[in-house]
Amino acid sequence: MKTDRLIGILSVLLQEEKTTAPALAERFEVSRRTINRDIETLCKAGIPIQTTQGTGGGISIMDGYRMDRTILISKDMQMILTGLRSLDSVSGSGYYSQLMEKIQAGSSDFINGKDSMLIDLSSWYRESLAPKIEIILDAIGDRRLLTFRYYAPSGESERLVEPYYLVFRWSSWYLWCWCCYRKDFRLFKLNRMDNVQKTETAFECRNMIMPDLSNERIFPGGISVKALFSPDMKWRLVEEFGSECFIENDDGRLLFSADYTDMENLISWLLTFGDKAEVLEPKEAREKMIYLVQNMTTIYKEDTTS
């Protein structure tokens, strides 16, 4: 993959004072002509690479560009390795593990080996997420359109998009992109995407707006909720909304107050508590719960006629 090879060549040049095209060609298992094209690409990207001919010649990065890693303290390197390790938890390629090994190999003098933070960005869906993430990253790097089938509460649809950013937020992965059908920027949840394919169609980067990932933007509220919960559900309320979301009544029950975004999501959330929750407001939510409970009673009612 060209992007990985370019990163690899840059990593070699940052770690070694000088190398040669034949050495790079052998290392990355490509032709010298391919390496020459890669060096030209790196130069066009603004990296000051110089080549010298003859005995002792080779390819190197100009003095002043290479960063001396010894200016990084142990804490800095631990944070870098923690970040790489977290990315590797969702990677299907093992690329970040290889990069960690390269960094550690040249930094043993100031890495104390005492990890104090572990971040795992994977989930129950890692087996399905890793291939999607790899395809999306390839498409972003190569500036190629993506196609996929998307499953939303409003229904299913086929999408053609210009991918720009992978986003990890609210314990899930999202794609920030320009939707060619909606003619606007959209945020798509990876778990709802199926049959993700990188096309051969290139696109020119547009004047992109950064995604507004604030809770107020994505979850604007609008539904004022009041509900009573049994005392043994305190841990869930604290975990999901914080310790300020309820007050304790004299009977021990917890009076919960919060704003919610979507009525269907609210009902689904309340149902996960079973008989440990009673919604008080809004009236519409209470009526929906009554209707659902009555229907469920009918479905699960034992057949007494037999």
Salt bridges, closest charged atoms under 4 A:
GLU16 OE2 - ARG27 NH1 3.56
ASP38 OD2 - ARG5 NE 2.53
GLU40 OE2 - LYS44 NZ 3.52
ASP115 OD2 - ARG85 NH2 3.63
ASP142 OD2 - LYS198 NZ 3.01
GLU156 OE1 - ARG149 NH2 2.79
GLU158 OE2 - ARG149 NH1 2.41
GLU162 OE2 - ARG206 NH2 2.84
ASP184 OD2 - ARG186 NH1 3.12
ASP232 OD2 - LYS276 NZ 3.01
GLU240 OE2 - ARG236 NE 2.94
GLU248 OE2 - LYS234 NZ 2.73
ASP251 OD2 - ARG253 NE 3.11
GLU264 OE2 - LYS288 NZ 3.79
GLU278 OE1 - ARG253 NH1 3.62
GLU278 OE2 - ARG286 NH1 3.20
